[in-house]
Structures are given as structure tokens and as C-alpha cells.
């Protein structure tokens, strides 16, 4: 009986400690309020963002196409301009005159070099035809100079034909002393008048550069 009397106060004291400790603990937080989500608004915002992204992508693609077209047109213009300049240079080579010594129709070394430069251009442009006009200075009779001019044109034609240019593509004529480029009566002028001139008569708007 005495044992029970001693145990009972101890049990009561233990319960008192537990109760006091429970009171000291922080109560749990209240539950968070439920947030109502506007799914329709979210969908509209997402669709608007997607629409803006599609428009941005379409604008970027259109700008890229515009730039590509502009670049292509610029390259085409540059290529056309380069081809035009190249053709003018080739025409200039074909049209370059050759000179002769007084009362001669023999080809000088510089005349052969000039003709050699014409050959590959004429071979690369088979549709081109030319006319070679022979000229003389004022000394001698008109008849003699007309015949001399013809011989000078003929020798240049023969040189080109021997190197592969079709004979039918080359016409020759003589102007004798009738078309001087210089009218003074001195050697400086006479040397300019003793010449063969070369004229493209067909197929020459755009010449093609010979292949290497």
C-alpha cells in the first residue's frame, strides 16, 4: 500500500511535465489557401506568345530571303559587268592594228605578236567574223598604194588562217592612202598610216575568254 502511494504522485508529475511541454510547442501552420488558376487566360497568353514567335520567325525568314535575293542579284550584276569588261578587252585585242615598214607588206615581229594574241580569241569565238583593211601612207600613186594595202591585208589573213582561223571568217579590203590617221607629211605620221586595221563584222557583242 505504501508503494502505490509513492508511485501515484510520480505518475501525476510525469503527466504534468508532458502537458507543460506540449503547451510550449509551436502549433502547426495553417494550410495555404487554394489558388484558383485561370486556365483560359493561361491558354490565351500562351497562344499569343506562340503567335508572336511565329510572326518573328516569319519576318526573319522573309528578311533572309530578301537578302539572299539581293545578294544573288548583286552577284549576277557583278558577273555581267565582269563579262562585259572582259569582252571589251578581248574586242580591243582583236581590233588592235598592226604596222608595216615603208613600202613593205612583210610582217614585223611586233605585228606577229599582235596577230598571235588575236588567234586564241578568234578560235574561242567561232561565230566572230572580221574584216582586215590594209592602208598605206601618202607616198606613191593611189593605184600603187591601193595594191600595197591589199597585200598587207592579205598577209595578215594568211597568218591567221595558217594558225587555225577559218578562211571564210576573214574578209580583206584595201583603202590605200585614202584613210590616214595622221595627215602631217613626216615619218611620225607616215608610220601610223602604214597599217592593217581589224574590224569585227559579226558575232562580237560578247566575246568569250579563251580557255587556258
C-alpha positions as CSV (number, residue, x, y, z in Angstrom):
1,X,0.0,0.0,0.0
2,X,2.8,2.3,0.7
3,X,4.4,1.5,-2.7
4,X,1.2,2.6,-4.6
5,X,1.1,5.8,-2.5
6,X,4.7,6.7,-3.7
7,X,4.1,5.8,-7.4
8,X,0.9,7.7,-7.9
9,X,2.5,11.2,-7.3
10,X,5.3,10.3,-9.7
11,X,2.9,9.4,-12.5
12,X,0.9,12.5,-11.9
13,X,4.1,14.6,-12.1
14,X,5.1,12.9,-15.4
15,X,1.8,13.8,-16.9
16,X,2.2,17.3,-15.8
17,X,5.6,17.6,-17.4
18,X,4.3,16.2,-20.7
19,X,1.3,18.6,-20.6
20,X,3.5,21.6,-20.0
21,X,5.9,20.5,-22.8
22,X,3.1,20.1,-25.2
23,X,1.9,23.6,-24.5
24,X,5.3,25.0,-25.2
25,X,5.5,23.6,-28.7
26,X,4.7,25.8,-31.7
27,X,1.3,24.9,-33.2
28,X,1.5,23.8,-36.9
29,X,0.9,26.5,-39.6
30,X,-2.5,26.7,-41.1
31,X,-2.9,25.2,-44.6
32,X,-2.2,27.5,-47.6
33,X,-5.2,28.9,-49.3
34,X,-6.1,27.2,-52.6
35,X,-5.2,29.4,-55.6
36,X,-7.7,29.4,-58.4
37,X,-5.9,29.1,-61.8
38,X,-7.4,30.8,-64.8
39,X,-6.6,28.2,-67.4
40,X,-8.3,30.2,-70.2
41,X,-6.1,33.2,-69.5
42,X,-3.0,31.0,-69.5
43,X,-4.0,29.5,-72.8
44,X,-4.6,32.9,-74.3
45,X,-1.2,34.1,-73.1
46,X,0.5,31.0,-74.4
47,X,-1.3,31.3,-77.8
48,X,-0.3,35.0,-78.0
49,X,3.3,34.2,-77.2
50,X,3.3,31.4,-79.9
51,X,1.7,33.8,-82.4
52,X,4.4,36.5,-81.7
53,X,7.1,33.9,-82.1
54,X,5.7,32.7,-85.4
55,X,5.5,36.2,-86.7
56,X,9.1,36.9,-85.6
57,X,10.2,33.7,-87.3
58,X,8.3,34.5,-90.5
59,X,9.7,38.1,-90.5
60,X,13.3,36.7,-90.0
61,X,12.7,34.2,-92.8
62,X,11.4,36.9,-95.2
63,X,14.3,39.1,-94.4
64,X,16.7,36.2,-95.1
65,X,15.0,35.6,-98.4
66,X,15.2,39.3,-99.3
67,X,18.8,39.4,-98.5
68,X,19.5,36.2,-100.4
69,X,17.7,37.6,-103.5
70,X,19.5,40.9,-103.2
71,X,22.9,39.1,-102.9
72,X,22.1,36.9,-105.8
73,X,21.1,39.9,-108.0
74,X,24.2,41.7,-106.9
75,X,26.4,38.7,-107.8
76,X,24.6,38.5,-111.2
77,X,25.2,42.2,-111.9
78,X,28.8,41.8,-110.9
79,X,29.3,38.8,-113.1
80,X,27.6,40.5,-116.0
81,X,29.7,43.6,-115.6
82,X,32.9,41.5,-115.4
83,X,31.9,39.6,-118.5
84,X,31.2,42.9,-120.3
85,X,34.6,44.3,-119.3
86,X,36.3,41.1,-120.3
87,X,34.5,41.2,-123.7
88,X,35.6,44.8,-124.3
89,X,39.2,43.8,-123.5
90,X,39.0,40.9,-126.0
91,X,37.4,43.1,-128.6
92,X,40.2,45.6,-128.1
93,X,42.8,42.9,-128.7
94,X,41.1,41.7,-131.9
95,X,40.8,45.3,-133.1
96,X,44.4,46.4,-132.4
97,X,46.1,47.5,-135.6
98,X,49.5,46.3,-136.9
99,X,52.1,48.4,-138.6
100,X,54.4,48.0,-141.6
101,X,57.7,49.4,-142.8
102,X,57.8,51.7,-145.7
103,X,56.8,50.1,-149.0
104,X,56.7,46.7,-147.3
105,X,54.0,44.1,-146.7
106,X,56.2,41.7,-144.7
107,X,55.1,41.1,-141.1
108,X,57.4,42.6,-138.5
109,X,58.0,40.8,-135.2
110,X,55.6,43.1,-133.3
111,X,52.9,42.5,-135.9
112,X,53.3,38.7,-135.5
113,X,53.0,39.1,-131.7
114,X,49.9,41.2,-132.2
115,X,48.3,38.6,-134.5
116,X,49.3,35.7,-132.2
117,X,47.2,37.5,-129.5
118,X,44.2,37.5,-131.7
119,X,44.3,33.8,-132.7
120,X,43.1,32.2,-129.4
121,X,40.3,34.8,-129.2
122,X,39.1,34.1,-132.7
123,X,39.3,30.3,-132.1
124,X,37.3,30.6,-128.9
125,X,34.6,32.7,-130.6
126,X,33.9,30.7,-133.8
127,X,30.9,33.0,-134.6
128,X,33.1,36.1,-134.9
129,X,34.0,37.3,-138.4
130,X,36.4,40.1,-139.1
131,X,37.5,42.5,-141.9
132,X,41.1,43.4,-142.4
133,X,41.6,46.7,-144.0
134,X,45.1,47.5,-145.5
135,X,46.4,51.1,-145.5
136,X,49.4,52.9,-146.9
137,X,51.0,56.3,-146.4
138,X,50.6,59.1,-149.0
139,X,53.8,58.4,-150.9
140,X,53.4,56.7,-154.2
141,X,50.4,56.7,-156.6
142,X,46.9,56.0,-155.4
143,X,46.9,52.8,-157.5
144,X,50.1,51.5,-156.1
145,X,49.1,52.3,-152.5
146,X,45.7,50.5,-153.1
147,X,47.6,47.4,-154.2
148,X,50.0,47.7,-151.3
149,X,47.2,47.9,-148.8
150,X,45.6,44.8,-150.3
151,X,48.9,42.9,-149.9
152,X,49.2,44.0,-146.3
153,X,45.7,42.8,-145.6
154,X,46.3,39.5,-147.4
155,X,49.5,38.7,-145.4
156,X,47.7,39.2,-142.1
157,X,44.8,37.0,-143.2
158,X,47.2,34.3,-144.3
159,X,49.0,34.4,-141.0
160,X,45.7,33.9,-139.1
161,X,44.4,31.1,-141.4
162,X,47.7,29.2,-141.1
163,X,47.0,29.2,-137.3
164,X,43.6,27.7,-137.5
165,X,41.2,30.6,-138.1
166,X,38.7,29.6,-140.9
167,X,39.4,31.5,-144.1
168,X,35.7,32.2,-144.6
169,X,35.6,34.2,-141.4
170,X,38.1,36.8,-142.7
171,X,37.4,39.4,-145.3
172,X,40.1,41.7,-146.7
173,X,39.9,45.1,-148.3
174,X,42.3,47.9,-149.1
175,X,41.9,51.6,-148.5
176,X,45.3,52.6,-149.9
177,X,46.2,56.1,-148.8
178,X,42.6,57.3,-148.5
179,X,42.1,57.0,-144.7
180,X,45.1,58.3,-142.9
181,X,45.0,58.6,-139.1
182,X,47.6,61.4,-139.3
183,X,47.9,64.0,-142.0
184,X,51.3,65.5,-141.5
185,X,53.9,64.8,-144.1
186,X,56.6,63.3,-141.9
187,X,57.7,59.9,-140.8
188,X,55.9,60.1,-137.5
189,X,52.6,60.3,-139.4
190,X,53.5,58.0,-142.2
191,X,54.4,55.2,-139.8
192,X,50.9,55.4,-138.3
193,X,49.3,55.3,-141.7
194,X,51.2,52.2,-142.9
195,X,48.9,49.7,-141.1
196,X,46.3,46.9,-141.1
197,X,43.1,47.6,-139.2
198,X,40.8,44.9,-137.9
199,X,37.1,45.2,-137.6
200,X,34.7,42.7,-136.0
201,X,31.8,42.4,-138.5
202,X,29.6,39.8,-136.8
203,X,29.3,37.8,-133.6
204,X,31.1,40.3,-131.4
205,X,28.7,41.7,-128.8
206,X,30.0,39.4,-126.0
207,X,33.3,37.6,-126.6
208,X,34.3,34.6,-124.6
209,X,37.8,34.4,-123.0
210,X,39.9,31.5,-124.4
211,X,40.4,28.6,-122.0
212,X,43.9,28.3,-120.6
